[in-house]
Amino acid sequence: MGYRAYLFLFLLLLPVEPSLAQKALVEGFINYKVKLVSAGGKVFDGTYTFTFKGGQLRKDLKLANGYQHVIIINSTANTVYSLQSRGGKKYAIELSMEDLIRKQEKYTGFTIAHEEVRPDNIASCATYKGSITYKDGAAFDVCYTKDWYPALPITYGRFPDVHFMPLMFSLDEDGVTMHFNAEKIEAGPVENANFRIPPDYTMISYKEYKKMQGEPQVEIKN
């Protein structure tokens, strides 16, 4: 066997860096099965779907008790809207993109340690488990895939500009815990209509919304 043949076989046997095979999820979705545990111990099951199209992102939270919450982000237009219902009326509440980015700042620069390969896949993806540590010392475990990462850096509040796709993790906010378990990731065409404010929603500012009377709603910042 000649030198070139040996060289060819050697190159084939070299380990391939997983990040080289990473794909940005520019258009498509990731769907999570979620379980929300309230401060009082009540448990609510549901789904959380993140839909991507270029610089646009839609987050749909649907719980089995009928609760729904939608966030629509357009990074090109620099807009963020929260779609909610109050007293039988539907509102598109305008939020601040600057506030959204500022809230992520304390989660930037995180590190991952104790990475290990999981023997089973999640959402049909090769899965890793690691421990994330933030600059303030806070840490928690997360399962993720290196096959994909979100094209929009602000997709996950706790994982700014992340270069993996979180698959299984838990978030705590004001005594409420939400558990995420990815079921499916799919790249493919997405209709622009998904990112438009429905005509039956009234657009209001966040200040106007805060003035409204009603029961407070739990928001998980993810």
C-alpha positions in Angstrom: 0.0 0.0 0.0 1.4 3.4 -1.0 2.0 6.5 1.1 -1.1 8.2 -0.3 -3.3 5.2 0.6 -1.9 5.2 4.2 -2.5 9.0 4.5 -6.1 8.6 3.3 -6.9 5.9 5.8 -5.2 7.9 8.6 -7.4 10.9 7.8 -10.5 8.8 7.8 -9.7 7.6 11.3 -9.2 11.0 12.7 -11.9 12.1 15.2 -14.3 14.6 13.8 -14.9 17.7 16.0 -18.7 17.7 16.6 -19.0 21.4 16.2 -18.0 21.1 12.5 -21.3 19.3 11.9 -23.4 21.8 13.8 -26.3 23.4 12.0 -28.0 26.7 12.9 -31.7 26.2 13.2 -32.6 29.2 10.9 -36.0 27.9 9.9 -38.0 25.2 11.7 -38.9 24.4 15.3 -38.1 22.6 18.5 -40.9 21.3 20.6 -40.6 20.6 24.4 -42.8 18.7 26.7 -43.0 20.8 29.8 -44.1 20.4 33.4 -44.7 23.4 35.6 -44.7 23.1 39.3 -46.2 26.1 41.2 -45.0 27.5 44.5 -47.9 25.7 46.1 -46.9 22.4 44.6 -49.5 22.2 41.9 -48.4 20.5 38.7 -49.4 21.5 35.2 -48.3 19.6 32.0 -48.1 21.2 28.6 -45.9 22.0 25.6 -43.5 24.8 24.7 -42.7 25.3 21.0 -40.0 27.5 19.7 -40.5 28.4 16.0 -37.7 30.0 14.0 -37.6 31.9 10.7 -34.5 34.0 10.0 -34.4 36.8 12.6 -37.9 35.9 13.9 -38.8 33.7 16.8 -42.1 32.6 18.3 -42.5 30.9 21.6 -45.8 29.1 22.3 -46.5 27.9 25.8 -49.7 25.8 26.2 -50.7 24.1 29.4 -53.3 21.4 29.9 -55.4 23.7 32.1 -56.0 26.0 29.1 -53.4 28.6 29.9 -51.5 30.0 26.8 -48.8 32.5 26.4 -47.0 33.5 23.2 -43.9 35.6 22.7 -43.1 37.0 19.2 -39.6 38.4 18.6 -38.4 40.1 15.5 -34.7 40.9 15.9 -34.6 42.8 12.5 -37.4 45.1 13.5 -36.2 45.2 17.1 -39.7 44.3 18.5 -41.0 41.9 21.2 -44.7 41.2 21.8 -46.3 39.1 24.5 -49.8 37.7 23.5 -52.0 37.3 26.4 -55.7 37.1 27.3 -57.3 39.1 30.2 -61.0 39.1 31.1 -62.0 37.7 27.8 -60.0 40.2 25.8 -56.8 39.6 23.8 -53.8 41.8 24.1 -50.5 42.1 22.2 -48.2 43.7 24.9 -45.2 45.5 23.5 -42.0 44.7 25.4 -38.5 46.2 25.2 -35.9 44.4 23.2 -33.3 46.3 25.2 -34.7 45.0 28.5 -34.7 41.5 27.1 -31.0 41.7 26.2 -30.1 43.4 29.5 -31.8 40.6 31.5 -29.5 38.1 29.7 -26.3 39.9 30.6 -25.8 38.1 33.9 -26.0 34.8 32.1 -23.3 35.6 29.5 -19.9 34.0 29.7 -21.1 30.8 31.3 -18.9 27.7 31.2 -19.7 24.0 30.8 -17.9 21.3 32.9 -18.2 17.6 33.5 -19.4 17.0 30.0 -20.3 13.4 29.2 -22.1 11.6 26.4 -25.5 10.2 27.2 -26.1 6.7 26.0 -29.6 7.5 24.9 -30.7 10.2 22.4 -33.2 13.0 23.0 -35.4 14.2 20.2 -33.5 11.9 17.9 -30.2 13.8 18.5 -26.9 12.7 20.0 -27.0 14.1 23.5 -24.5 15.4 26.0 -24.9 16.2 29.7 -22.9 18.9 31.4 -22.9 21.4 34.3 -23.4 25.0 33.4 -21.7 27.6 35.8 -22.4 31.3 35.6 -20.1 34.2 36.6 -21.9 34.5 39.9 -21.2 30.9 40.8 -24.8 29.6 40.2 -24.8 26.2 38.4 -27.2 23.6 37.1 -27.2 20.6 34.9 -28.4 20.5 31.3 -28.7 18.0 28.5 -28.0 19.3 25.0 -27.1 18.4 21.5 -24.3 19.7 19.4 -26.1 18.8 16.2 -28.1 22.1 16.3 -28.0 25.6 17.8 -30.5 28.5 17.6 -29.7 31.0 14.9 -31.0 33.8 17.1 -28.6 34.5 19.9 -31.3 35.7 22.3 -33.5 32.6 21.9 -32.8 31.2 25.4 -32.6 33.8 28.2 -30.5 31.5 30.4 -28.2 30.5 27.5 -27.3 33.7 25.6 -25.6 33.2 22.2 -25.5 29.4 22.9 -23.8 27.1 20.4 -25.8 24.0 21.3 -29.5 23.2 21.5 -30.7 22.6 25.1 -32.8 19.5 25.2 -33.6 18.7 28.9 -33.3 21.2 31.7 -35.2 23.0 34.5 -35.7 26.7 35.3 -36.7 28.3 38.6 -38.4 31.7 38.8 -40.1 33.2 41.8 -40.8 29.8 43.4 -42.1 28.3 40.2 -40.2 25.5 38.4 -40.5 24.5 34.8 -39.0 21.3 33.5 -38.2 21.1 29.7 -37.8 17.8 27.8 -37.4 18.2 24.0 -39.5 15.9 21.9 -38.7 17.0 18.3 -36.4 19.3 16.3 -37.3 19.8 12.7 -35.8 22.2 10.1 -38.2 23.2 7.3 -40.3 26.0 5.8 -42.3 28.2 8.2 -45.1 30.5 7.2 -44.5 34.3 7.9 -48.1 34.4 9.3 -46.7 32.7 12.5 -45.0 35.9 13.4 -47.8 38.4 12.8 -49.9 39.8 15.5 -53.4 38.3 15.0 -56.1 41.0 14.1 -58.2 40.2 17.1 -55.5 41.3 19.5 -55.3 44.9 20.8 -51.8 46.3 20.8 -50.8 48.0 24.0 -47.7 49.2 25.8 -46.3 47.4 28.8 -47.1 50.4 31.0 -50.7 50.2 29.9 -50.8 46.5 30.6 -49.3 47.0 34.2 -52.2 49.3 35.0 -54.8 46.7 34.2 -56.6 44.9 37.1 -56.5 41.1 37.3 -54.8 38.1 38.8 -51.0 38.1 38.3 -49.7 35.6 35.8 -46.5 33.5 36.3 -43.8 34.2 33.7 -40.9 31.9 33.3 -38.0 33.8 31.7 -36.3 31.3 29.4 
